[in-house]
Amino acid sequence: MKNINIHEEYYQIFETYPDIKLEDHISKLIELDQFLPYNSTFYCITNTVEQSFEYVSKNFKACTGLDPELMLNGGMDYFWSLFHPSDIGLWINCLKELMEFTMAELSDEQRKNMSYTWNYRIKNGDGQYVNIVQNTTPLQFDENNKPIIGLAHYTVLNEHINLNICASGKILNAQNEYETLFFKNMSSTNLLDGISKRERDIVRLLVLDKTSEEIADNLNISKHTVDTHRRNILKKLNVNSTAELTAYFKNYPCF
């Protein structure tokens, strides 16, 4: 694999105006961190302009065994140095395609309601590579409505779980439910590549144990349409039942 200059690639993806000011609601998110419990997730406030972290939550050390001061002082260059070498190229492609889709296919209003997910591996404090599933919600935008400040949630999964590197973009609809507008498996073909974005949304809700009636309400479609999608999904994926389908996808990270 060719050498990748992460700093330069990242700058080109998120190139924007240099002067930004954090809004007040972002400061409130930092204040709330002291009340959150310790668990297998942490969050950061990301600054794509300066390639830095405005804040790293207290759970970072508990989740990774790494010093949060290294993240704050070293910025994204430090975080990127922890990436598994095999994942860097795929991860960069995730960012490129998501940003191209965002700027070319979405309206300014849609961008305000998007949530992006991708995954990769980093080396933790014990020297082991663990899976990270990152979900980023834009908080601030530049003059061209490109996202520049984001709230990034990171879920740490066992290093023994074998995950394809995927990227997805979802929009929060009028029913307060996320709908998938973009999905791509950067690693290889898997079951989800054979179904549509709408069908992927239905699989995600089935995994959450939603009924056809609840799915219809969340996605603003009829129950008959949901049931038709469910039959088509089982046929396309060559599985025998909804139970078999949901059992497979319970831990799938990129819905």
Secondary structure, 3 states (H helix, E strand, C coil): CCCCCHHHHHHHHCCCCCCCCCCHHHHHHHHHHHHCCCCCEEEEEEECCCCEEEEECCHHHHHHCCCHHHHHHHHHHHHHHCECHHHHHHHHHHHHHHHHHHHHHCCHHHHCCEEEEEEEEEECCCCCEEEEEEEEEEEEECCCCCEEEEEEEEEEECCCCCCCCEEEEEEECCCCCEEEEEEEECCCCCHHHHCCHHHHHHHHHHHCCCCHHHHHHHHCCCHHHHHHHHHHHHHHHCCCCHHHHHHHHCCCCCC
